[in-house]
C-alpha cells in the first residue's frame, strides 16, 4: 500500500483552513501569496497518508496526488448548508 508522510498546519487567518505539506518540507518554499493569505501557520500534527485512509473532508488518494504534483494541499472549510425551517 502506498504511503506518504505529511505535516498539517492550521491557518491563523482563515478559520477551518489546513495546509498539508510533505513531511520535512520547508514552508518557505511554498508560494508567497499562499503563505501571506494563510498568516501564521500552527503545526497541528504529522500524519502517514495511505490510499485507503479515511480523512474527515478529503479523499486521501487525491491529497497524496496533489502533494506530489504541487507540493502542498490546501483544505478549505466544508461548505455549510443553511438550516431550512
N, C-alpha and C positions, 0 to 999 in steps of 0.2 A: 504494500500500500504506500502510495506517495505521501511524503511528509514535508512540511515547510515550517520552520520555526520563525515566529514573528513577535514583535513587540507592539503593544497597543497603548496609544496615548489619547488623553481626553483634552478637548479644546477648552480654553478658559473663556473664549468669546462666543462660542456657538454651543448652546445647550444640546445635550444628547448627540454630539458630533465626536466621532472617534477616528483616529488615524492609525492604520495598520502599516507597519513597515517590516521588511525582513529583519530578523534579529541581527544585532551588531552593525546595522547600517547607520551612518552618520546623518542626523536630521538636517544638518547644514547643506547637504547635497540635494535636498528637496527644492522644488520651485519656490522662489522668494515670495511671490504673490500668495501662494498657498499658506506658507508659514505665517505671513503677515495677517491673513484673514482669520486664521485659527487662534492667533495670540499665543500666550504661554501654553506649552504642552505639558501635561502632567502624566507621567508614566503610570499606567493602570495595572498592566500585567504582561507577562510573556506567555505565549501560547504555541503549542505544536499543532498546526493545522494538518488534517488528513482529509482526503477526498470524501470520506464518509462522515466527517464530524458535523454535528448539528450546531449551528450558530443561531442566536436569537433573531437576527434580522437579515442575514445574508446567507447565500449558498457558499459553503467552504470551497468548492471547486472554482467558483467564479472569483472569490477573493484570492485564491492561490494564483490563478491565471493573471489577474490584474497586478498582483505583487511582482510577478516575474516580468510582465511586459512594461509596466510604468514605474515600478519601484516603490509604489505605495498604493493603499486602498483607502478611500475616504468613505466612512459610514455616516450617512446623514440621518437625522431623526425620522422615525417612521411617520408616514402621513396619517394624521389623526382624523377620523371621520367625525363630523358633527353629530351630536346626540339628537335624534329625532324625537319629537313629542307626539 
